Amino acid sequence: MIEIPARIPVSDDTHRDVLGQFASGIVVVTAAGPDGPLGLTCQSFASLSLNPSMISFAAAQASRTWPLIREVGAFCVNVLAEGQEALSSAFARSGGDKYRGVRWWTGRDGAPMLQGACAWIECDLLSEYDGGDHVIAVGQVTALYAAASREPLIYHRGRYRALSPVQELT
């Protein structure tokens, strides 16, 4: 039996520490802006519905990029692959040329599709909801592609990680 410790007060640090136990992938949400390509890094991404095909992600309320992507109304979720930590960091920063040295091609709706990603999910913005210090965006999937041979970039306990080969359980 596990002994449950006394309740720990909820704070930003305990929230980050406890929720950091949940491993997630990393995505870069991109769009074709009027003044050039846009993009932001996001860890809070999920498949929302199979039928109809929808996804969700959370962008920081303080993001200067999210309002520009919202205005465009169409975006691509690029699921980053192992070895793309530098891309994740570049698109997480505010300002600067996030696309410097990045190879990409244009998707059906003009959103950049980043070379080397594991998957690309093209979407139309369906709706958004208040999520405290984040905005929860829901996208209607219009097209999807995968590079099944690539492994995902994982984020866990505040660090990038790689998947380990799993032993088959018998």
DRENLOZA-307974 format. One record per residue (C-alpha): residue number from 1; residue in three letters; x, y, z. Coordinates in Angstrom, 3 decimals, always signed. Layout:
BEGIN
site torkol->NUM, lokol->ala, x->X, y->Y, z->Z
...
***
This chain:
BEGIN
site torkol->1, lokol->met, x->+0.000, y->+0.000, z->+0.000
site torkol->2, lokol->ile, x->+1.244, y->+3.470, z->-0.863
site torkol->3, lokol->glu, x->+1.289, y->+6.032, z->+1.920
site torkol->4, lokol->ile, x->-0.284, y->+9.268, z->+0.745
site torkol->5, lokol->pro, x->+1.688, y->+12.300, z->+1.935
site torkol->6, lokol->ala, x->+0.101, y->+15.351, z->+3.515
site torkol->7, lokol->arg, x->-1.418, y->+17.754, z->+1.007
site torkol->8, lokol->ile, x->+1.105, y->+20.037, z->-0.585
site torkol->9, lokol->pro, x->-0.147, y->+23.570, z->-1.237
site torkol->10, lokol->val, x->-0.666, y->+24.262, z->-4.935
site torkol->11, lokol->ser, x->+1.877, y->+26.724, z->-6.277
site torkol->12, lokol->asp, x->+3.406, y->+27.379, z->-9.685
site torkol->13, lokol->asp, x->+6.463, y->+25.309, z->-8.697
site torkol->14, lokol->thr, x->+4.532, y->+22.308, z->-7.342
site torkol->15, lokol->his, x->+2.171, y->+22.425, z->-10.325
site torkol->16, lokol->arg, x->+5.154, y->+22.385, z->-12.717
site torkol->17, lokol->asp, x->+6.928, y->+19.611, z->-10.742
site torkol->18, lokol->val, x->+3.917, y->+17.324, z->-10.430
site torkol->19, lokol->leu, x->+2.559, y->+17.824, z->-13.961
site torkol->20, lokol->gly, x->+6.115, y->+17.421, z->-15.267
site torkol->21, lokol->gln, x->+5.716, y->+13.723, z->-14.425
site torkol->22, lokol->phe, x->+3.503, y->+13.461, z->-17.507
site torkol->23, lokol->ala, x->+5.652, y->+12.913, z->-20.584
site torkol->24, lokol->ser, x->+4.494, y->+14.697, z->-23.693
site torkol->25, lokol->gly, x->+5.560, y->+15.306, z->-27.226
site torkol->26, lokol->ile, x->+6.531, y->+18.699, z->-28.578
site torkol->27, lokol->val, x->+4.844, y->+20.389, z->-31.536
site torkol->28, lokol->val, x->+5.450, y->+23.566, z->-33.484
site torkol->29, lokol->val, x->+2.254, y->+25.218, z->-34.712
site torkol->30, lokol->thr, x->+2.896, y->+27.109, z->-37.956
site torkol->31, lokol->ala, x->+0.901, y->+29.357, z->-40.267
site torkol->32, lokol->ala, x->+1.410, y->+31.546, z->-43.318
site torkol->33, lokol->gly, x->+1.247, y->+35.096, z->-41.996
site torkol->34, lokol->pro, x->+0.798, y->+38.184, z->-44.174
site torkol->35, lokol->asp, x->+4.399, y->+39.244, z->-43.435
site torkol->36, lokol->gly, x->+5.964, y->+35.765, z->-43.581
site torkol->37, lokol->pro, x->+5.767, y->+32.394, z->-41.860
site torkol->38, lokol->leu, x->+4.695, y->+32.182, z->-38.215
site torkol->39, lokol->gly, x->+5.350, y->+29.542, z->-35.581
site torkol->40, lokol->leu, x->+5.233, y->+28.707, z->-31.891
site torkol->41, lokol->thr, x->+6.323, y->+25.739, z->-29.788
site torkol->42, lokol->cys, x->+3.674, y->+23.924, z->-27.778
site torkol->43, lokol->gln, x->+3.779, y->+21.017, z->-25.347
site torkol->44, lokol->ser, x->+0.047, y->+20.959, z->-24.569
site torkol->45, lokol->phe, x->-1.240, y->+19.171, z->-27.663
site torkol->46, lokol->ala, x->-3.772, y->+16.340, z->-27.966
site torkol->47, lokol->ser, x->-5.994, y->+14.433, z->-30.320
site torkol->48, lokol->leu, x->-9.478, y->+15.628, z->-29.403
site torkol->49, lokol->ser, x->-11.938, y->+13.753, z->-31.627
site torkol->50, lokol->leu, x->-11.744, y->+10.984, z->-34.194
site torkol->51, lokol->asn, x->-15.052, y->+11.746, z->-35.872
site torkol->52, lokol->pro, x->-15.000, y->+14.537, z->-36.778
site torkol->53, lokol->ser, x->-11.215, y->+14.680, z->-36.804
site torkol->54, lokol->met, x->-10.131, y->+17.416, z->-34.363
site torkol->55, lokol->ile, x->-7.082, y->+18.339, z->-32.300
site torkol->56, lokol->ser, x->-6.445, y->+20.783, z->-29.480
site torkol->57, lokol->phe, x->-3.458, y->+22.676, z->-28.155
site torkol->58, lokol->ala, x->-2.849, y->+25.436, z->-25.640
site torkol->59, lokol->ala, x->-0.990, y->+28.633, z->-26.493
site torkol->60, lokol->ala, x->+0.117, y->+31.111, z->-23.841
site torkol->61, lokol->gln, x->-2.141, y->+34.136, z->-23.426
site torkol->62, lokol->ala, x->+1.045, y->+36.242, z->-23.499
site torkol->63, lokol->ser, x->+2.098, y->+34.840, z->-26.898
site torkol->64, lokol->arg, x->+2.548, y->+37.463, z->-29.591
site torkol->65, lokol->thr, x->+2.458, y->+34.753, z->-32.278
site torkol->66, lokol->trp, x->-0.843, y->+33.069, z->-31.377
site torkol->67, lokol->pro, x->-3.040, y->+36.109, z->-32.248
site torkol->68, lokol->leu, x->-1.371, y->+36.234, z->-35.681
site torkol->69, lokol->ile, x->-1.999, y->+32.513, z->-36.282
site torkol->70, lokol->arg, x->-5.597, y->+32.933, z->-35.065
site torkol->71, lokol->glu, x->-6.093, y->+35.708, z->-37.624
site torkol->72, lokol->val, x->-4.897, y->+33.431, z->-40.441
site torkol->73, lokol->gly, x->-7.358, y->+30.735, z->-39.357
site torkol->74, lokol->ala, x->-5.422, y->+27.802, z->-40.860
site torkol->75, lokol->phe, x->-2.328, y->+26.194, z->-39.364
site torkol->76, lokol->cys, x->-0.124, y->+23.106, z->-39.373
site torkol->77, lokol->val, x->+0.845, y->+21.160, z->-36.249
site torkol->78, lokol->asn, x->+4.375, y->+19.820, z->-36.785
site torkol->79, lokol->val, x->+5.080, y->+16.907, z->-34.400
site torkol->80, lokol->leu, x->+8.798, y->+17.210, z->-33.688
site torkol->81, lokol->ala, x->+11.128, y->+14.233, z->-33.961
site torkol->82, lokol->glu, x->+14.129, y->+13.133, z->-31.913
site torkol->83, lokol->gly, x->+17.004, y->+15.482, z->-32.566
site torkol->84, lokol->gln, x->+14.821, y->+18.548, z->-33.151
site torkol->85, lokol->glu, x->+15.445, y->+20.144, z->-29.762
site torkol->86, lokol->ala, x->+16.978, y->+23.211, z->-31.436
site torkol->87, lokol->leu, x->+13.784, y->+23.713, z->-33.472
site torkol->88, lokol->ser, x->+11.679, y->+23.461, z->-30.321
site torkol->89, lokol->ser, x->+13.846, y->+26.049, z->-28.565
site torkol->90, lokol->ala, x->+13.944, y->+28.411, z->-31.563
site torkol->91, lokol->phe, x->+10.146, y->+28.486, z->-31.954
site torkol->92, lokol->ala, x->+9.672, y->+28.871, z->-28.174
site torkol->93, lokol->arg, x->+11.539, y->+32.191, z->-28.180
site torkol->94, lokol->ser, x->+9.813, y->+35.473, z->-28.746
site torkol->95, lokol->gly, x->+10.980, y->+37.627, z->-31.638
site torkol->96, lokol->gly, x->+13.837, y->+37.044, z->-34.050
site torkol->97, lokol->asp, x->+13.843, y->+35.020, z->-37.244
site torkol->98, lokol->lys, x->+12.552, y->+31.653, z->-36.051
site torkol->99, lokol->tyr, x->+12.895, y->+30.221, z->-39.561
site torkol->100, lokol->arg, x->+16.609, y->+31.026, z->-40.001
site torkol->101, lokol->gly, x->+18.260, y->+27.827, z->-41.223
site torkol->102, lokol->val, x->+14.998, y->+25.854, z->-41.033
site torkol->103, lokol->arg, x->+14.005, y->+23.740, z->-44.028
site torkol->104, lokol->trp, x->+10.297, y->+23.597, z->-44.761
site torkol->105, lokol->trp, x->+7.748, y->+23.394, z->-47.525
site torkol->106, lokol->thr, x->+4.285, y->+24.862, z->-47.915
site torkol->107, lokol->gly, x->+1.230, y->+22.800, z->-47.025
site torkol->108, lokol->arg, x->-2.160, y->+22.897, z->-48.757
site torkol->109, lokol->asp, x->-3.281, y->+26.028, z->-46.920
site torkol->110, lokol->gly, x->+0.121, y->+27.717, z->-47.029
site torkol->111, lokol->ala, x->+1.270, y->+26.786, z->-43.519
site torkol->112, lokol->pro, x->+4.924, y->+25.738, z->-43.232
site torkol->113, lokol->met, x->+5.570, y->+22.016, z->-42.826
site torkol->114, lokol->leu, x->+8.922, y->+21.562, z->-41.064
site torkol->115, lokol->gln, x->+11.388, y->+19.108, z->-42.561
site torkol->116, lokol->gly, x->+12.298, y->+16.201, z->-40.299
site torkol->117, lokol->ala, x->+9.120, y->+16.199, z->-38.211
site torkol->118, lokol->cys, x->+7.381, y->+12.872, z->-37.427
site torkol->119, lokol->ala, x->+3.957, y->+14.097, z->-38.455
site torkol->120, lokol->trp, x->+2.132, y->+17.071, z->-39.920
site torkol->121, lokol->ile, x->-1.496, y->+17.883, z->-39.154
site torkol->122, lokol->glu, x->-3.105, y->+20.625, z->-41.232
site torkol->123, lokol->cys, x->-6.099, y->+22.295, z->-39.602
site torkol->124, lokol->asp, x->-8.630, y->+25.072, z->-39.760
site torkol->125, lokol->leu, x->-9.215, y->+26.895, z->-36.486
site torkol->126, lokol->leu, x->-12.620, y->+25.780, z->-35.226
site torkol->127, lokol->ser, x->-12.851, y->+27.483, z->-31.836
site torkol->128, lokol->glu, x->-10.902, y->+28.633, z->-28.818
site torkol->129, lokol->tyr, x->-11.570, y->+28.715, z->-25.101
site torkol->130, lokol->asp, x->-10.182, y->+30.484, z->-22.061
site torkol->131, lokol->gly, x->-7.646, y->+28.307, z->-20.270
site torkol->132, lokol->gly, x->-6.365, y->+30.608, z->-17.532
site torkol->133, lokol->asp, x->-2.947, y->+31.822, z->-18.631
site torkol->134, lokol->his, x->-3.399, y->+29.890, z->-21.894
site torkol->135, lokol->val, x->-5.844, y->+29.818, z->-24.793
site torkol->136, lokol->ile, x->-7.158, y->+26.367, z->-25.740
site torkol->137, lokol->ala, x->-7.443, y->+26.152, z->-29.517
site torkol->138, lokol->val, x->-9.469, y->+23.477, z->-31.314
site torkol->139, lokol->gly, x->-8.598, y->+22.662, z->-34.890
site torkol->140, lokol->gln, x->-10.619, y->+20.807, z->-37.520
site torkol->141, lokol->val, x->-8.164, y->+18.469, z->-39.275
site torkol->142, lokol->thr, x->-8.075, y->+18.954, z->-43.055
site torkol->143, lokol->ala, x->-5.080, y->+16.741, z->-43.913
site torkol->144, lokol->leu, x->-2.500, y->+14.597, z->-42.121
site torkol->145, lokol->tyr, x->+0.795, y->+12.950, z->-42.932
site torkol->146, lokol->ala, x->+3.296, y->+10.849, z->-40.969
site torkol->147, lokol->ala, x->+6.912, y->+9.753, z->-41.277
site torkol->148, lokol->ala, x->+6.476, y->+6.500, z->-39.359
site torkol->149, lokol->ser, x->+10.218, y->+5.751, z->-39.330
site torkol->150, lokol->arg, x->+10.950, y->+8.773, z->-37.096
site torkol->151, lokol->glu, x->+10.724, y->+8.717, z->-33.303
site torkol->152, lokol->pro, x->+9.094, y->+11.647, z->-31.457
site torkol->153, lokol->leu, x->+10.826, y->+14.278, z->-29.358
site torkol->154, lokol->ile, x->+9.689, y->+13.764, z->-25.762
site torkol->155, lokol->tyr, x->+9.517, y->+16.315, z->-22.946
site torkol->156, lokol->his, x->+9.538, y->+15.037, z->-19.372
site torkol->157, lokol->arg, x->+10.476, y->+16.644, z->-16.042
site torkol->158, lokol->gly, x->+11.607, y->+19.830, z->-17.756
site torkol->159, lokol->arg, x->+13.998, y->+18.112, z->-20.184
site torkol->160, lokol->tyr, x->+13.979, y->+16.701, z->-23.683
site torkol->161, lokol->arg, x->+14.099, y->+12.904, z->-23.784
site torkol->162, lokol->ala, x->+14.268, y->+10.090, z->-26.318
site torkol->163, lokol->leu, x->+12.269, y->+6.892, z->-26.341
site torkol->164, lokol->ser, x->+14.097, y->+3.752, z->-25.217
site torkol->165, lokol->pro, x->+13.601, y->+0.471, z->-27.016
site torkol->166, lokol->val, x->+10.868, y->-1.450, z->-25.209
site torkol->167, lokol->gln, x->+11.275, y->-5.107, z->-24.369
site torkol->168, lokol->glu, x->+8.275, y->-7.167, z->-25.445
site torkol->169, lokol->leu, x->+6.304, y->-8.412, z->-22.458
site torkol->170, lokol->thr, x->+5.244, y->-12.023, z->-22.751
***
